[in-house]
Amino acid sequence: MERRDVRNIAIIAHVDHGKTTLVDAMLRQSGIFRDPSQMADRVLDSNDLERERGITILSKTTAVHYEDTIINIVDTPGHADFGGEVERILSMVDGALLVVDANEGPMPQTRYVLHKALSAGIKPIVVLNKMDRDGARPHEVVDQVLELFIDLEASDDQLEFPVLYASAKQGVASTEAVLPENGNLGALFRTILNEIPFPVGDEQGSLQILATTLEHDDYLGRMVIGRVTQGQVSVNQTVGIVNHEGDVRRARLSKIFGRIGLKRVELEAATVGDIVTLAGLPDVTIGETITDADNPEPLPPIIVDEPTLTILIGVNTSPFSGQEGQYVTSRHLRERLFREQERNVALRVEDTKDAEVFRVSGRGELHLGILLEQMRREGYEMEVSKPEVILHKSSEGEWVEPFEHLYLDVPDEYVGPVMELLGPRKAEMTHMGQAGPNQTRLEFVIPARGLLGFRTAFVNQTRGYGIMNHLFEGYRPYGGAIDEAPRGALIAIEDGVTTSYALDNAQQRGTLFIGPGVSVYTGMVVGENSRPTDLELNVCKRKHVTNMRSSTADEAVRLTPPRPLTLDLALEYVKSDELVEITPKSIRLRKATLDKTLRKREKIQKI
């Protein structure tokens, strides 16, 4: 069966190259909104964290009508940490729009998502976005894209990619490098219809739908999104669900939905090529196949890259436990983490010997940080260990570790200091060249361990002008120990509330994380020591009141503004003997062992 009235495409790009803005423009010009001017920007970035950070975290589907064709669009994350989202949705589409900044050209994350798409045999269309900005260099960028395709071993058919020039912000696309003044996206829609293959499949065969995304509805419960690869599906049909071990269980569909724009549209039936949302399958998980109950034909499961980073998440054991959060027990934590694992295919959650601690593994600090931030906003309290890389044993029996390809764009005057930062982290330079006026492009291969805590040091060293990206390179033999940066902590030695008088003395010892009037407890890290050793001090000390008047009595205490801890900064900053305490209202650093005497005893035992 040929579905010439349907096209299924994904939109892939590097972070901030404009793919979500392009989807906005396609929705506005498709005629599905009564008043397009009232439509919000970045409508598919519906998650609060996505809007705050300006990135796409979760892949989402929408659909537009053009002429007599339904174009199903899947917006994908641009960051490699969310590669699990990219890998699972590629099974739903036949083509992809590769959006590239006409000035910056292909960036590291472009390479990652494009490699996944080409490996899946998907037909690409290259869209050079931001053509309206100064500095656009379309001809050079097209050459760079072609070199990237060749480097990624694209097929001959994939190398014959059409090129469109666009401004997603203005809603204009053209086949020429000069954009028309009063244009629209007609050229883009026509190219999609002409170049992207239409779905083909056996309508009379056994039903096949691969579960690629999960949603939740307050009334219908769990809902699964997937593409009908073969056969037909209808409401009230009894289907079989084949799990990863090949076992089949039966279920009955209660609802079938399609999408038009941002709305779900109820359907009676769907066939080959349709992307549908199914209700009535309460226990289905991502990667399982929905098929005929009596004649099951499972599809190959989704295979995603292994996690590279792991943390321990445990019940909050600080003296402030339970004061700010709603969910504080191990049962709450366990249910939430395993529920997340069901819909986040790149995440791994395991029990440990301690019933109150769970091991969670993911793709990177951002991947794990987003999960922790979501849980925090939902009312969970927890404490988290320092992130560690996951080591594996090779077939020869030696330990191997994940390595990353690090890309840095650095102002020329900071090249030397940045290279000094990377030396102790066992980074090897692979390339050095110009990235633009007064900008140097540096490329390194570095153990993933070496990147822990590097971003903050890099931003500080380059005064915020450096640009950093990294991609998973592969596994290599273990490179030996990397010493932690010699950073000492300022540690509170008593419970109480901080005072300006005590903090005035403390700030002379280093950088503070807190200001006056903040509740602290023994063993809590309140700042960074200017020396490499830990220093315990009293930040709750009050000035003695006497009836004697001194010459300095009326001088006001001037405190340097503290450096507040964000979750991302805390995860980079925490040391192996510390924990990050996370609550809905606070982010705190603390020593794993709060008692001063026990800490000294543990230190002696290690020696």
Residue pairs with C-beta under 8 A, 6 or more apart in sequence:
1 200
1 201
1 202
1 203
1 271
1 272
2 198
2 199
2 200
3 198
3 199
3 200
3 201
3 271
3 272
3 273
3 274
4 69
4 198
5 68
5 69
5 70
5 198
6 69
6 70
6 72
6 198
6 199
6 273
6 274
7 69
7 70
7 71
7 72
7 94
7 95
7 192
7 193
7 196
7 198
8 72
8 74
8 92
8 93
8 94
8 95
8 196
8 199
8 227
8 273
8 275
9 71
9 72
9 73
9 74
9 93
9 94
9 95
9 96
9 97
9 192
9 196
10 73
10 74
10 75
10 76
10 89
10 90
10 92
10 93
10 95
10 96
10 97
10 117
10 122
11 19
11 22
11 23
11 73
11 74
11 75
11 76
11 96
11 97
11 99
12 19
12 76
12 78
12 86
12 96
12 97
12 98
12 99
12 110
12 113
12 114
12 117
13 19
13 78
13 98
13 99
13 100
13 109
13 110
13 113
13 129
14 78
14 100
14 101
14 104
14 106
14 107
14 108
14 109
14 110
15 55
15 78
15 79
15 107
15 109
16 54
16 55
16 78
17 78
17 99
17 100
17 101
17 104
17 107
17 110
17 129
17 130
18 99
18 101
18 129
18 130
18 168
18 169
19 56
19 75
19 76
19 78
19 97
19 99
19 168
20 42
20 44
20 45
20 56
20 75
21 41
21 42
21 168
21 169
22 97
22 99
22 127
22 129
22 166
22 168
23 43
23 44
23 62
23 73
23 75
24 39
24 41
24 42
24 43
24 44
24 168
25 168
25 169
25 171
25 185
26 64
26 71
26 73
26 185
26 188
26 189
27 33
27 36
27 39
27 43
27 62
27 64
27 261
27 262
28 36
28 39
28 171
29 36
29 171
29 184
29 185
30 64
30 65
30 66
30 261
31 65
32 64
32 65
32 260
32 261
33 39
33 261
42 50
42 51
43 262
44 56
44 60
44 62
44 75
45 51
45 56
46 60
47 57
47 58
48 377
49 57
49 370
49 373
49 374
50 56
50 57
50 58
55 77
55 78
55 79
56 75
56 76
56 77
56 78
56 82
57 77
57 79
57 82
57 85
57 370
58 77
58 82
58 85
59 74
59 75
59 76
59 77
59 85
59 86
59 88
59 89
59 213
60 74
60 75
61 72
61 73
61 74
61 75
61 92
61 213
61 225
61 259
61 275
62 72
62 73
62 75
62 259
62 261
62 262
63 70
63 71
63 72
63 73
63 258
63 259
63 260
63 261
63 275
64 70
64 71
64 73
64 260
64 261
65 71
65 260
66 189
66 192
66 193
67 189
67 193
69 193
71 189
71 192
72 92
72 93
72 259
72 275
74 89
74 92
74 93
76 85
76 86
76 89
76 113
77 83
77 85
77 86
78 109
78 113
79 109
79 366
80 108
80 109
80 112
80 363
80 364
80 470
80 471
80 472
81 362
81 363
81 364
81 365
81 366
81 367
82 346
82 363
82 366
82 367
83 112
83 113
83 116
83 304
83 305
83 346
83 363
84 304
84 305
84 344
84 345
84 346
84 347
84 363
85 346
86 113
86 116
87 116
87 302
87 303
87 304
87 305
87 345
87 346
88 212
88 213
88 286
88 287
88 302
88 304
88 345
89 212
89 213
90 116
90 117
90 120
90 122
91 120
91 210
91 212
91 227
91 299
91 302
92 212
92 226
92 227
92 275
93 122
94 122
94 123
94 196
94 197
94 198
94 199
95 122
95 123
95 124
95 125
95 192
95 195
95 196
95 197
96 117
96 122
96 123
96 124
96 125
97 124
97 125
97 127
97 188
97 192
98 110
98 114
98 117
98 124
98 125
98 126
98 127
98 145
98 161
99 127
99 129
99 168
100 106
100 110
100 126
100 127
100 128
100 129
100 141
100 145
101 107
101 128
101 129
101 130
101 141
102 128
102 129
102 130
102 131
102 133
102 136
102 137
102 138
102 141
102 165
103 130
103 133
103 135
103 136
103 137
103 141
105 137
105 140
105 141
105 144
105 145
106 114
106 141
106 144
106 145
106 148
107 407
107 469
108 405
108 407
108 469
108 470
108 471
109 469
109 471
110 148
111 148
111 152
111 471
112 471
112 472
114 124
114 148
114 149
114 152
115 152
117 124
118 124
118 149
118 152
118 153
118 154
118 155
118 158
121 155
123 157
123 158
123 195
123 196
123 197
124 149
124 158
124 161
125 161
125 162
125 164
125 191
125 192
125 195
125 196
126 142
126 145
126 161
126 162
126 163
126 164
127 163
127 164
127 165
127 166
127 173
127 188
128 136
128 138
128 141
128 142
128 163
128 164
128 165
128 166
129 166
129 167
129 168
130 136
130 167
130 168
130 169
131 138
131 165
131 166
131 167
131 177
131 179
132 167
132 169
132 170
132 172
132 179
138 165
138 177
139 177
142 163
145 161
146 159
149 158
149 159
149 161
150 159
162 175
162 191
162 195
163 175
164 173
164 174
164 175
164 187
164 188
164 191
165 173
165 174
165 175
165 176
165 177
165 178
165 179
166 172
166 173
166 174
166 179
166 185
166 188
167 179
170 179
171 184
171 185
172 179
172 180
172 183
172 184
172 185
173 183
173 184
173 185
173 186
173 187
173 188
174 180
174 183
174 187
175 187
175 191
198 273
199 272
199 273
200 272
200 273
201 228
201 229
201 230
201 272
201 273
202 230
202 231
202 272
203 230
203 231
203 232
203 271
203 272
204 231
205 230
205 231
205 297
206 230
206 231
206 291
206 292
206 295
206 296
206 297
207 228
207 230
207 231
207 232
207 233
207 239
207 290
207 291
207 292
208 228
208 229
208 230
208 231
208 289
208 290
208 291
208 297
208 298
208 299
209 226
209 227
209 228
209 229
209 233
209 276
209 278
209 289
209 290
209 291
210 226
210 227
210 229
210 287
210 288
210 289
210 290
210 299
210 302
211 224
211 225
211 226
211 284
211 285
211 286
211 287
211 288
211 289
211 290
212 225
212 226
212 227
212 286
212 302
213 224
213 225
213 226
213 286
213 343
214 222
214 223
214 224
214 225
214 284
214 285
214 286
214 342
214 343
215 222
215 223
215 224
215 225
215 277
216 222
216 223
217 223
217 279
220 254
220 255
220 279
220 280
221 279
221 282
222 279
222 281
222 282
222 283
222 284
223 257
223 277
223 278
223 279
223 281
224 277
224 278
224 281
224 284
224 290
225 275
225 276
225 277
225 278
226 275
226 276
226 278
226 290
227 273
227 274
227 275
227 276
228 270
228 271
228 272
228 273
228 274
228 275
228 276
229 272
229 299
230 272
230 297
231 271
231 272
231 291
231 292
232 269
232 270
232 271
232 272
233 239
233 253
233 256
233 269
233 270
233 271
233 276
233 278
233 290
234 253
234 256
234 268
234 269
234 270
235 253
235 254
235 255
235 256
235 267
235 268
235 269
236 252
236 253
236 254
237 252
237 253
238 250
238 251
238 252
238 253
238 293
239 250
239 251
239 252
239 253
239 281
239 290
239 291
239 292
239 293
240 248
240 249
240 250
240 251
240 290
240 291
240 292
240 293
240 294
240 296
241 248
241 249
241 250
241 251
241 281
241 283
241 284
241 288
241 289
241 290
241 291
242 248
242 288
242 289
242 291
242 296
242 298
243 249
243 285
243 288
244 287
244 288
244 301
246 298
248 293
248 296
249 283
250 293
251 280
251 281
251 282
251 283
251 284
252 280
253 278
253 279
253 280
253 281
254 279
254 280
255 266
255 278
255 279
255 280
256 266
256 267
256 268
256 269
256 270
256 276
256 277
256 278
256 279
257 264
257 265
257 266
257 267
257 276
257 277
257 278
257 279
258 264
258 265
258 267
258 270
258 274
258 275
258 276
258 277
259 265
259 275
259 277
264 277
267 276
270 276
278 290
281 290
284 290
285 342
286 302
286 342
286 343
286 345
287 301
287 302
287 345
288 301
289 296
289 297
289 298
289 299
291 297
291 298
302 345
304 345
304 346
305 346
305 363
305 472
306 390
307 346
307 347
307 348
307 361
307 362
307 363
307 390
308 363
308 364
308 389
308 390
308 402
308 448
308 472
309 361
309 362
309 363
309 364
309 365
309 367
309 368
309 387
309 388
309 389
309 390
309 448
310 359
310 360
310 361
310 362
310 387
310 388
310 389
310 390
311 359
311 360
311 361
311 368
311 384
311 385
311 386
311 387
311 388
312 352
312 357
312 358
312 359
312 360
312 384
312 385
313 333
313 337
313 357
313 358
313 359
313 360
313 372
313 382
313 383
313 384
314 330
314 333
314 354
314 356
314 357
314 358
314 382
314 383
314 384
314 385
315 321
315 328
315 329
315 330
315 333
315 356
315 357
315 381
315 382
315 383
316 322
316 325
316 328
316 381
316 382
316 383
316 581
316 582
316 583
317 383
318 383
318 521
318 524
318 581
318 588
318 590
318 594
319 495
319 521
319 522
319 594
320 519
320 521
320 581
320 583
320 586
320 588
321 328
321 381
322 328
322 381
323 583
324 381
324 583
324 584
324 585
324 586
325 379
325 380
325 381
325 583
325 584
326 379
326 380
326 584
327 333
327 336
327 378
327 379
327 380
327 381
328 380
328 381
330 355
330 356
332 380
333 358
333 380
333 382
334 351
334 358
336 375
336 378
336 380
337 349
337 358
337 360
338 349
340 347
340 349
340 371
341 347
341 348
341 349
344 371
346 362
346 363
346 367
347 360
347 361
347 362
347 367
347 371
348 359
348 360
348 361
348 362
349 358
349 359
349 360
349 361
350 358
350 359
350 360
350 361
351 358
351 359
352 358
352 359
360 368
360 371
361 390
362 368
362 371
363 472
365 387
365 452
365 568
365 571
365 572
366 568
368 387
368 571
369 567
369 568
369 571
372 382
372 384
372 567
372 571
372 582
373 567
375 382
375 582
376 567
376 582
376 583
376 584
377 584
379 584
380 582
380 584
381 582
381 583
381 584
382 582
383 579
383 580
383 581
383 582
383 590
384 571
384 574
384 579
384 580
384 582
385 574
385 579
385 580
385 592
386 452
386 574
386 575
386 576
386 578
387 452
387 571
388 449
389 401
389 402
389 447
389 448
389 449
389 452
390 402
391 399
391 400
391 401
391 478
392 399
392 400
392 401
392 475
393 399
393 400
394 400
394 475
394 477
398 477
398 478
399 477
399 478
400 475
400 476
400 477
400 478
401 447
401 448
401 449
401 475
401 476
401 477
401 478
401 479
402 447
402 448
402 472
402 473
402 474
402 475
403 445
403 446
403 447
403 448
403 472
403 473
403 474
403 475
403 476
404 445
404 446
404 447
404 448
404 451
404 470
404 471
404 472
404 473
405 430
405 443
405 444
405 445
405 470
405 471
405 472
405 473
406 422
406 427
406 442
406 443
406 444
406 445
406 446
406 451
406 468
406 469
406 470
407 441
407 442
407 443
407 468
407 469
407 470
407 471
408 418
408 441
408 442
408 443
408 444
408 458
408 466
408 467
408 468
409 435
409 436
409 439
409 440
409 441
409 442
409 466
409 467
410 418
410 439
410 440
410 442
410 462
410 465
410 466
410 467
411 438
411 439
411 440
411 462
411 465
411 466
412 438
412 439
412 440
414 461
414 462
414 463
414 465
414 466
415 440
415 442
417 461
418 442
418 458
418 461
418 462
418 466
419 429
419 442
421 454
421 457
421 458
421 461
422 444
422 446
422 450
422 454
424 482
424 483
425 446
425 447
425 449
425 450
425 451
425 454
425 482
426 446
426 447
426 450
426 479
426 480
426 482
427 444
427 445
427 446
427 450
428 444
428 445
428 446
429 442
429 443
429 444
430 443
430 444
430 445
431 441
431 442
431 443
432 440
432 441
432 442
432 443
433 440
433 441
434 440
434 441
435 441
445 473
446 470
447 476
447 479
447 482
449 482
450 482
451 470
452 572
453 485
453 572
453 573
454 572
455 468
455 572
456 569
456 572
456 573
457 485
458 466
458 468
459 466
484 575
484 576
486 532
487 528
487 529
487 532
487 575
488 510
488 528
488 529
488 530
488 531
488 532
488 533
488 534
488 535
489 525
489 527
489 528
489 529
489 534
489 535
489 575
489 578
489 589
489 591
490 506
490 509
490 510
490 512
490 525
490 526
490 527
490 528
490 529
490 534
490 535
490 537
490 539
491 523
491 524
491 525
491 526
491 534
491 535
491 536
491 537
491 591
492 520
492 521
492 522
492 523
492 524
492 525
492 526
492 536
492 537
492 538
492 539
492 540
493 522
493 536
493 537
493 538
493 596
494 522
494 538
494 540
495 520
495 521
495 522
495 540
496 519
496 520
496 540
497 517
497 518
497 519
497 520
497 540
498 514
498 515
498 516
498 517
498 518
498 519
498 520
498 526
498 539
498 540
499 516
499 539
499 540
499 541
499 542
499 543
500 516
500 557
500 559
501 541
501 542
501 543
501 557
502 537
502 538
502 539
502 540
502 541
502 542
503 512
503 514
503 515
503 516
503 539
503 557
503 559
504 557
504 558
504 559
505 537
505 541
506 512
506 526
506 527
506 537
506 539
507 527
507 559
507 560
509 527
509 529
509 530
509 535
509 537
510 527
510 528
510 529
510 530
510 531
510 535
511 527
511 528
511 530
511 562
511 563
512 526
512 527
512 559
512 560
512 562
512 563
513 525
513 526
513 527
513 528
513 562
513 563
513 564
513 565
513 589
514 520
514 526
514 527
514 539
514 562
515 559
515 561
515 562
516 559
520 526
520 539
520 540
521 590
521 594
522 594
522 595
522 596
523 590
523 591
523 593
523 594
523 595
523 596
523 599
524 588
524 589
524 590
524 591
525 578
525 588
525 589
525 590
525 591
526 539
527 562
529 535
536 596
565 573
565 587
565 588
565 589
566 587
567 580
567 582
567 587
570 580
570 587
570 589
571 580
573 589
574 580
574 589
577 591
577 592
577 593
577 599
578 589
578 590
578 591
578 592
579 589
579 590
579 591
579 592
580 587
580 588
580 589
581 587
581 588
581 589
581 590
591 599
593 599
593 602
